[in-house]
Amino acid sequence: MKTELVTTLKRQATKLLAELREEKEPVLITEHGKPSAYLVDVEQFEQIQKKLELLEGLARGEKAILEDRVVSHEDAKKRMQRWLK
């Protein structure tokens, strides 16, 4: 992963963005020697968001199972009939 100073970002933003679009590699921005932010290209960010949504859905499902908030396939089909007509 590429690392850049915040001052480099300020001075060479256009160049860094062009490299980001080309290389598709996140850039770690540091400020005073400490990590401050990640710069990622739009497609990567959107993919990450979709993956997070999927993981959150899986976590909700696992929690429902642990809390015994589940129904059988047959019961689910019956409940869904009103929306499927």
N, CA, C and O atoms as a GROMACS GRO file, in nm:
protein
  340
    1MET      N    1   0.085  -0.118   0.000
    1MET     CA    2   0.000   0.000   0.000
    1MET      C    3   0.089   0.123   0.000
    1MET      O    4   0.191   0.130   0.069
    2LYS      N    5   0.048   0.217  -0.078
    2LYS     CA    6   0.122   0.342  -0.090
    2LYS      C    7   0.089   0.434   0.029
    2LYS      O    8  -0.025   0.438   0.075
    3THR      N    9   0.190   0.505   0.077
    3THR     CA   10   0.171   0.600   0.186
    3THR      C   11   0.217   0.738   0.140
    3THR      O   12   0.324   0.751   0.080
    4GLU      N   13   0.137   0.839   0.167
    4GLU     CA   14   0.172   0.976   0.130
    4GLU      C   15   0.144   1.070   0.246
    4GLU      O   16   0.056   1.046   0.329
    5LEU      N   17   0.221   1.178   0.251
    5LEU     CA   18   0.198   1.282   0.350
    5LEU      C   19   0.078   1.366   0.310
    5LEU      O   20   0.046   1.378   0.192
    6VAL      N   21   0.011   1.423   0.407
    6VAL     CA   22  -0.103   1.509   0.377
    6VAL      C   23  -0.058   1.630   0.294
    6VAL      O   24  -0.135   1.680   0.211
    7THR      N   25   0.064   1.676   0.314
    7THR     CA   26   0.113   1.789   0.234
    7THR      C   27   0.129   1.749   0.087
    7THR      O   28   0.108   1.832  -0.002
    8THR      N   29   0.166   1.624   0.061
    8THR     CA   30   0.174   1.576  -0.077
    8THR      C   31   0.035   1.574  -0.139
    8THR      O   32   0.017   1.610  -0.255
    9LEU      N   33  -0.062   1.532  -0.061
    9LEU     CA   34  -0.201   1.531  -0.110
    9LEU      C   35  -0.245   1.673  -0.146
    9LEU      O   36  -0.308   1.695  -0.249
   10LYS      N   37  -0.212   1.768  -0.060
   10LYS     CA   38  -0.249   1.907  -0.085
   10LYS      C   39  -0.183   1.960  -0.212
   10LYS      O   40  -0.247   2.030  -0.292
   11ARG      N   41  -0.057   1.927  -0.232
   11ARG     CA   42   0.020   1.982  -0.344
   11ARG      C   43   0.000   1.907  -0.475
   11ARG      O   44   0.009   1.965  -0.583
   12GLN      N   45  -0.027   1.776  -0.464
   12GLN     CA   46  -0.031   1.695  -0.585
   12GLN      C   47  -0.159   1.611  -0.593
   12GLN      O   48  -0.155   1.495  -0.636
   13ALA      N   49  -0.270   1.668  -0.553
   13ALA     CA   50  -0.396   1.594  -0.549
   13ALA      C   51  -0.432   1.536  -0.685
   13ALA      O   52  -0.472   1.419  -0.694
   14THR      N   53  -0.420   1.613  -0.790
   14THR     CA   54  -0.457   1.566  -0.924
   14THR      C   55  -0.372   1.446  -0.964
   14THR      O   56  -0.423   1.348  -1.018
   15LYS      N   57  -0.242   1.453  -0.938
   15LYS     CA   58  -0.152   1.344  -0.971
   15LYS      C   59  -0.186   1.218  -0.890
   15LYS      O   60  -0.191   1.108  -0.945
   16LEU      N   61  -0.208   1.236  -0.759
   16LEU     CA   62  -0.242   1.122  -0.674
   16LEU      C   63  -0.373   1.056  -0.717
   16LEU      O   64  -0.385   0.934  -0.716
   17LEU      N   65  -0.471   1.138  -0.754
   17LEU     CA   66  -0.599   1.083  -0.799
   17LEU      C   67  -0.584   1.006  -0.929
   17LEU      O   68  -0.646   0.902  -0.947
   18ALA      N   69  -0.503   1.058  -1.020
   18ALA     CA   70  -0.478   0.989  -1.147
   18ALA      C   71  -0.412   0.853  -1.120
   18ALA      O   72  -0.451   0.752  -1.180
   19GLU      N   73  -0.313   0.850  -1.033
   19GLU     CA   74  -0.246   0.725  -0.997
   19GLU      C   75  -0.343   0.628  -0.931
   19GLU      O   76  -0.338   0.507  -0.956
   20LEU      N   77  -0.430   0.680  -0.847
   20LEU     CA   78  -0.529   0.598  -0.778
   20LEU      C   79  -0.623   0.532  -0.879
   20LEU      O   80  -0.652   0.412  -0.868
   21ARG      N   81  -0.671   0.609  -0.976
   21ARG     CA   82  -0.760   0.554  -1.079
   21ARG      C   83  -0.689   0.447  -1.161
   21ARG      O   84  -0.748   0.345  -1.198
   22GLU      N   85  -0.562   0.470  -1.189
   22GLU     CA   86  -0.484   0.378  -1.271
   22GLU      C   87  -0.446   0.251  -1.196
   22GLU      O   88  -0.468   0.140  -1.246
   23GLU      N   89  -0.391   0.266  -1.077
   23GLU     CA   90  -0.336   0.154  -1.002
   23GLU      C   91  -0.438   0.082  -0.915
   23GLU      O   92  -0.417  -0.034  -0.878
   24LYS      N   93  -0.546   0.149  -0.881
   24LYS     CA   94  -0.652   0.090  -0.796
   24LYS      C   95  -0.598   0.047  -0.659
   24LYS      O   96  -0.656  -0.041  -0.596
   25GLU      N   97  -0.490   0.107  -0.614
   25GLU     CA   98  -0.430   0.073  -0.485
   25GLU      C   99  -0.459   0.184  -0.385
   25GLU      O  100  -0.429   0.301  -0.413
   26PRO      N  101  -0.518   0.152  -0.269
   26PRO     CA  102  -0.546   0.255  -0.169
   26PRO      C  103  -0.419   0.330  -0.128
   26PRO      O  104  -0.308   0.275  -0.133
   27VAL      N  105  -0.437   0.453  -0.088
   27VAL     CA  106  -0.326   0.536  -0.042
   27VAL      C  107  -0.353   0.575   0.103
   27VAL      O  108  -0.458   0.630   0.135
   28LEU      N  109  -0.256   0.546   0.189
   28LEU     CA  110  -0.266   0.587   0.329
   28LEU      C  111  -0.211   0.728   0.341
   28LEU      O  112  -0.096   0.754   0.304
   29ILE      N  113  -0.291   0.819   0.391
   29ILE     CA  114  -0.250   0.958   0.410
   29ILE      C  115  -0.208   0.974   0.556
   29ILE      O  116  -0.282   0.939   0.647
   30THR      N  117  -0.086   1.026   0.575
   30THR     CA  118  -0.038   1.046   0.711
   30THR      C  119  -0.029   1.196   0.742
   30THR      O  120  -0.005   1.280   0.655
   31GLU      N  121  -0.049   1.225   0.868
   31GLU     CA  122  -0.042   1.363   0.917
   31GLU      C  123   0.041   1.360   1.044
   31GLU      O  124   0.006   1.291   1.140
   32HIS      N  125   0.150   1.435   1.046
   32HIS     CA  126   0.242   1.436   1.159
   32HIS      C  127   0.293   1.296   1.192
   32HIS      O  128   0.309   1.260   1.309
   33GLY      N  129   0.317   1.218   1.087
   33GLY     CA  130   0.370   1.083   1.103
   33GLY      C  131   0.271   0.977   1.146
   33GLY      O  132   0.309   0.862   1.168
   34LYS      N  133   0.144   1.014   1.159
   34LYS     CA  134   0.042   0.919   1.203
   34LYS      C  135  -0.062   0.900   1.093
   34LYS      O  136  -0.092   0.994   1.020
   35PRO      N  137  -0.117   0.778   1.081
   35PRO     CA  138  -0.223   0.754   0.981
   35PRO      C  139  -0.340   0.847   1.006
   35PRO      O  140  -0.386   0.865   1.119
   36SER      N  141  -0.389   0.907   0.898
   36SER     CA  142  -0.499   1.002   0.911
   36SER      C  143  -0.621   0.961   0.829
   36SER      O  144  -0.735   0.978   0.874
   37ALA      N  145  -0.598   0.905   0.709
   37ALA     CA  146  -0.710   0.868   0.624
   37ALA      C  147  -0.662   0.773   0.514
   37ALA      O  148  -0.542   0.764   0.486
   38TYR      N  149  -0.757   0.704   0.454
   38TYR     CA  150  -0.728   0.624   0.336
   38TYR      C  151  -0.795   0.690   0.217
   38TYR      O  152  -0.908   0.738   0.226
   39LEU      N  153  -0.726   0.690   0.108
   39LEU     CA  154  -0.779   0.741  -0.018
   39LEU      C  155  -0.801   0.619  -0.106
   39LEU      O  156  -0.705   0.550  -0.142
   40VAL      N  157  -0.927   0.591  -0.140
   40VAL     CA  158  -0.958   0.476  -0.225
   40VAL      C  159  -1.039   0.521  -0.344
   40VAL      O  160  -1.108   0.622  -0.338
   41ASP      N  161  -1.030   0.445  -0.452
   41ASP     CA  162  -1.104   0.484  -0.569
   41ASP      C  163  -1.252   0.449  -0.550
   41ASP      O  164  -1.286   0.364  -0.468
   42VAL      N  165  -1.337   0.514  -0.625
   42VAL     CA  166  -1.482   0.505  -0.606
   42VAL      C  167  -1.532   0.362  -0.619
   42VAL      O  168  -1.612   0.318  -0.536
   43GLU      N  169  -1.487   0.290  -0.720
   43GLU     CA  170  -1.532   0.151  -0.738
   43GLU      C  171  -1.497   0.065  -0.618
   43GLU      O  172  -1.579  -0.014  -0.572
   44GLN      N  173  -1.376   0.080  -0.568
   44GLN     CA  174  -1.333   0.004  -0.450
   44GLN      C  175  -1.421   0.037  -0.331
   44GLN      O  176  -1.464  -0.052  -0.258
   45PHE      N  177  -1.446   0.165  -0.311
   45PHE     CA  178  -1.528   0.207  -0.197
   45PHE      C  179  -1.667   0.146  -0.206
   45PHE      O  180  -1.720   0.096  -0.107
   46GLU      N  181  -1.727   0.149  -0.326
   46GLU     CA  182  -1.861   0.093  -0.343
   46GLU      C  183  -1.862  -0.058  -0.321
   46GLU      O  184  -1.957  -0.111  -0.264
   47GLN      N  185  -1.757  -0.127  -0.365
   47GLN     CA  186  -1.747  -0.271  -0.340
   47GLN      C  187  -1.736  -0.299  -0.190
   47GLN      O  188  -1.798  -0.392  -0.139
   48ILE      N  189  -1.657  -0.220  -0.122
   48ILE     CA  190  -1.642  -0.236   0.023
   48ILE      C  191  -1.777  -0.215   0.093
   48ILE      O  192  -1.812  -0.290   0.184
   49GLN      N  193  -1.851  -0.113   0.050
   49GLN     CA  194  -1.982  -0.087   0.111
   49GLN      C  195  -2.077  -0.204   0.090
   49GLN      O  196  -2.150  -0.243   0.181
   50LYS      N  197  -2.077  -0.262  -0.031
   50LYS     CA  198  -2.165  -0.377  -0.060
   50LYS      C  199  -2.126  -0.497   0.027
   50LYS      O  200  -2.213  -0.567   0.079
   51LYS      N  201  -1.996  -0.519   0.042
   51LYS     CA  202  -1.950  -0.630   0.126
   51LYS      C  203  -1.990  -0.609   0.271
   51LYS      O  204  -2.030  -0.703   0.339
   52LEU      N  205  -1.979  -0.485   0.320
   52LEU     CA  206  -2.020  -0.456   0.457
   52LEU      C  207  -2.169  -0.480   0.478
   52LEU      O  208  -2.210  -0.535   0.580
   53GLU      N  209  -2.250  -0.439   0.380
   53GLU     CA  210  -2.395  -0.463   0.390
   53GLU      C  211  -2.425  -0.612   0.397
   53GLU      O  212  -2.508  -0.656   0.477
   54LEU      N  213  -2.356  -0.690   0.315
   54LEU     CA  214  -2.375  -0.834   0.316
   54LEU      C  215  -2.334  -0.893   0.451
   54LEU      O  216  -2.406  -0.975   0.507
   55LEU      N  217  -2.219  -0.852   0.501
   55LEU     CA  218  -2.172  -0.902   0.631
   55LEU      C  219  -2.267  -0.863   0.744
   55LEU      O  220  -2.292  -0.942   0.835
   56GLU      N  221  -2.321  -0.740   0.738
   56GLU     CA  222  -2.416  -0.698   0.841
   56GLU      C  223  -2.544  -0.782   0.834
   56GLU      O  224  -2.601  -0.816   0.937
   57GLY      N  225  -2.588  -0.814   0.713
   57GLY     CA  226  -2.705  -0.899   0.697
   57GLY      C  227  -2.680  -1.039   0.753
   57GLY      O  228  -2.766  -1.095   0.821
   58LEU      N  229  -2.563  -1.093   0.725
   58LEU     CA  230  -2.528  -1.224   0.780
   58LEU      C  231  -2.524  -1.220   0.933
   58LEU      O  232  -2.570  -1.313   0.999
   59ALA      N  233  -2.468  -1.114   0.988
   59ALA     CA  234  -2.461  -1.100   1.134
   59ALA      C  235  -2.601  -1.093   1.194
   59ALA      O  236  -2.627  -1.152   1.299
   60ARG      N  237  -2.692  -1.018   1.127
   60ARG     CA  238  -2.831  -1.012   1.177
   60ARG      C  239  -2.896  -1.149   1.173
   60ARG      O  240  -2.969  -1.187   1.264
   61GLY      N  241  -2.868  -1.224   1.065
   61GLY     CA  242  -2.924  -1.359   1.053
   61GLY      C  243  -2.872  -1.452   1.161
   61GLY      O  244  -2.948  -1.528   1.221
   62GLU      N  245  -2.742  -1.445   1.187
   62GLU     CA  246  -2.684  -1.528   1.293
   62GLU      C  247  -2.741  -1.492   1.429
   62GLU      O  248  -2.767  -1.580   1.512
   63LYS      N  249  -2.761  -1.362   1.450
   63LYS     CA  250  -2.818  -1.319   1.578
   63LYS      C  251  -2.962  -1.371   1.592
   63LYS      O  252  -3.002  -1.415   1.700
   64ALA      N  253  -3.038  -1.366   1.483
   64ALA     CA  254  -3.175  -1.416   1.486
   64ALA      C  255  -3.178  -1.564   1.519
   64ALA      O  256  -3.263  -1.611   1.594
   65ILE      N  257  -3.084  -1.639   1.462
   65ILE     CA  258  -3.076  -1.783   1.492
   65ILE      C  259  -3.044  -1.805   1.639
   65ILE      O  260  -3.108  -1.886   1.706
   66LEU      N  261  -2.946  -1.731   1.690
   66LEU     CA  262  -2.908  -1.746   1.831
   66LEU      C  263  -3.023  -1.709   1.924
   66LEU      O  264  -3.037  -1.768   2.032
   67GLU      N  265  -3.105  -1.612   1.884
   67GLU     CA  266  -3.218  -1.570   1.967
   67GLU      C  267  -3.344  -1.650   1.936
   67GLU      O  268  -3.453  -1.619   1.986
   68ASP      N  269  -3.329  -1.752   1.854
   68ASP     CA  270  -3.441  -1.839   1.816
   68ASP      C  271  -3.557  -1.761   1.751
   68ASP      O  272  -3.674  -1.791   1.775
   69ARG      N  273  -3.522  -1.663   1.671
   69ARG     CA  274  -3.623  -1.585   1.598
   69ARG      C  275  -3.623  -1.630   1.451
   69ARG      O  276  -3.594  -1.552   1.361
   70VAL      N  277  -3.655  -1.757   1.431
   70VAL     CA  278  -3.656  -1.815   1.297
   70VAL      C  279  -3.788  -1.885   1.271
   70VAL      O  280  -3.859  -1.922   1.365
   71VAL      N  281  -3.821  -1.904   1.145
   71VAL     CA  282  -3.942  -1.976   1.106
   71VAL      C  283  -3.903  -2.082   1.003
   71VAL      O  284  -3.799  -2.071   0.937
   72SER      N  285  -3.986  -2.182   0.989
   72SER     CA  286  -3.959  -2.286   0.890
   72SER      C  287  -3.982  -2.231   0.749
   72SER      O  288  -4.043  -2.125   0.732
   73HIS      N  289  -3.933  -2.303   0.650
   73HIS     CA  290  -3.950  -2.261   0.511
   73HIS      C  291  -4.098  -2.253   0.476
   73HIS      O  292  -4.142  -2.159   0.410
   74GLU      N  293  -4.175  -2.352   0.520
   74GLU     CA  294  -4.320  -2.354   0.493
   74GLU      C  295  -4.390  -2.233   0.554
   74GLU      O  296  -4.472  -2.169   0.488
   75ASP      N  297  -4.357  -2.202   0.679
   75ASP     CA  298  -4.418  -2.086   0.745
   75ASP      C  299  -4.380  -1.956   0.674
   75ASP      O  300  -4.463  -1.867   0.658
   76ALA      N  301  -4.256  -1.948   0.632
   76ALA     CA  302  -4.211  -1.828   0.561
   76ALA      C  303  -4.288  -1.812   0.430
   76ALA      O  304  -4.329  -1.701   0.396
   77LYS      N  305  -4.307  -1.922   0.357
   77LYS     CA  306  -4.384  -1.915   0.231
   77LYS      C  307  -4.527  -1.868   0.257
   77LYS      O  308  -4.581  -1.787   0.181
   78LYS      N  309  -4.588  -1.919   0.363
   78LYS     CA  310  -4.725  -1.880   0.396
   78LYS      C  311  -4.732  -1.730   0.427
   78LYS      O  312  -4.822  -1.660   0.381
   79ARG      N  313  -4.636  -1.683   0.507
   79ARG     CA  314  -4.634  -1.541   0.542
   79ARG      C  315  -4.612  -1.452   0.421
   79ARG      O  316  -4.664  -1.340   0.414
   80MET      N  317  -4.535  -1.500   0.325
   80MET     CA  318  -4.500  -1.420   0.208
   80MET      C  319  -4.610  -1.419   0.101
   80MET      O  320  -4.607  -1.336   0.010
   81GLN      N  321  -4.706  -1.509   0.110
   81GLN     CA  322  -4.810  -1.521   0.009
   81GLN      C  323  -4.883  -1.389  -0.014
   81GLN      O  324  -4.917  -1.356  -0.128
   82ARG      N  325  -4.907  -1.313   0.091
   82ARG     CA  326  -4.981  -1.187   0.075
   82ARG      C  327  -4.904  -1.086  -0.012
   82ARG      O  328  -4.966  -1.000  -0.074
   83TRP      N  329  -4.772  -1.095  -0.016
   83TRP     CA  330  -4.694  -1.003  -0.100
   83TRP      C  331  -4.671  -1.060  -0.239
   83TRP      O  332  -4.640  -0.985  -0.332
   84LEU      N  333  -4.685  -1.190  -0.253
   84LEU     CA  334  -4.654  -1.255  -0.381
   84LEU      C  335  -4.775  -1.264  -0.475
   84LEU      O  336  -4.761  -1.310  -0.588
   85LYS      N  337  -4.891  -1.223  -0.430
   85LYS     CA  338  -5.013  -1.230  -0.513
   85LYS      C  339  -5.021  -1.117  -0.610
   85LYS      O  340  -5.117  -1.108  -0.686
   0.00000   0.00000   0.00000
